[in-house]
Amino acid sequence: MIKRLLVTGAGGRLGHHLREPLKGSAEILRLSDIVDISPAARGEEVVQCDLADREAVDALASDCDMILHLGAISGEASFDALLQGNFLGTYNLYEAARKAGVRRILFASTNHVIGFHAVGETLDHKSERRPDSLYGVSKCFGEDLSRFYYDKFGLETACLRIGSCFEAPKDRRMLSTWLSPRDFLSLVRKLIEVPTIGHLVLYGVSANRDAWWSNAHADFLGWKPRDTSEPYREAIEQSEKQPAEGSHYQGGRLAAIGILGKR
Ligand SMILES: NC(=O)c1ccc[n+]([C@@H]2O[C@H](COP(=O)([O-])OP(=O)(O)OC[C@H]3O[C@@H](n4cnc5c(N)ncnc54)[C@H](O)[C@@H]3O)[C@@H](O)[C@H]2O)c1
């Protein structure tokens, strides 16, 4: 078991879901968010920290062995907001991790780095990135930064291109992109446990019938998603008769909307 696992964005939806089950993966969970998520339970440390604050992030990463980096603006936003939380925040985290000798980062990337690919195309880790939003661009930056830190310093990263992680798929698009919370947890656990990952890009998606993404290159992990969106298909197809905004694109609505704050 690793000694100390830092989880950024621990106050968000995914962080909240993982807080309890990740306890068995590290002796100490250091949980952090820009919002207050105290009190710390047994085996936890809680640190309130803005990822854009370089000194605070340096202190945050100290004495950590691995980092699950969930903290970010998690959808489309103005460039200025993304600049702080995602661009600067991710840079600060990688630099702090390097200085602290962190071994591995699990970086919560997104399917929106490939969102301008057409629905029905099958993509893998080598497919061209086609971000569908400034949010997607900010996660492309994080992926490139992680590659740079691996090539230059040997800091391992798994870039997890998470699909749609909700209790259940909510619309037709999610019949392809859904990642069940249970599959997400098993993937994170696997990525913590395997001895070596190098620099790995993979898709966070359940075993959906019409999935657009292949993780064949990551078979060595031995991760098998257990859930599928199929049981939800009939109800979703009944309720969503018209094509949704941006439905030609894998990124869906984010591919269709303009830049926020611009005309
Ligand atoms: N949930 C999904 O389906 C999904 C899909 C693709 C990618 N992701 C990525 O996974 C991660 C977690 O997603 P989520 O659904 O839990 O999002 P979320 O918005 O619920 O959680 C993100 C957390 O990050 C924190 N945060 C934002 N800016 C910060 C800053 N400057 N400093 C410190 N903390 C900050 C927020 O307070 C929040 O608690 C995000 O990076 C998101 O981009 C999620």
The ligand as an ORCA input file, in Angstrom:
! r2SCAN-3c Opt
* xyz 0 1
  N     -17.715     13.676    -13.966
  C     -17.427     13.395    -15.245
  O     -18.205     12.731    -15.923
  C     -16.143     13.877    -15.846
  C     -15.950     13.681    -17.218
  C     -14.729     14.088    -17.798
  C     -13.749     14.646    -16.997
  N     -13.981     14.849    -15.655
  C     -12.925     15.485    -14.863
  O     -12.833     14.825    -13.622
  C     -12.557     15.766    -12.583
  C     -13.608     15.658    -11.482
  O     -14.888     15.849    -12.065
  P     -16.172     16.150    -11.167
  O     -17.345     15.713    -11.969
  O     -15.981     15.633     -9.803
  O     -16.127     17.749    -11.181
  P     -16.563     18.763    -10.017
  O     -16.736     20.093    -10.673
  O     -17.712     18.216     -9.243
  O     -15.281     18.769     -9.079
  C     -14.127     19.530     -9.357
  C     -13.604     20.049     -8.039
  O     -12.447     20.845     -8.320
  C     -12.472     21.943     -7.443
  N     -11.711     23.071     -8.007
  C     -12.040     23.862     -9.047
  N     -11.126     24.828     -9.221
  C     -10.195     24.634     -8.257
  C      -9.011     25.321     -7.905
  N      -8.588     26.425     -8.549
  N      -8.296     24.861     -6.848
  C      -8.697     23.750     -6.167
  N      -9.811     23.074     -6.444
  C     -10.563     23.507     -7.482
  C     -13.943     22.305     -7.293
  O     -14.192     23.046     -6.090
  C     -14.601     20.938     -7.296
  O     -14.828     20.450     -5.987
  C     -12.488     17.127    -13.242
  O     -11.133     17.436    -13.504
  C     -13.238     16.939    -14.545
  O     -12.763     17.821    -15.543
  C     -15.152     14.480    -15.074
*
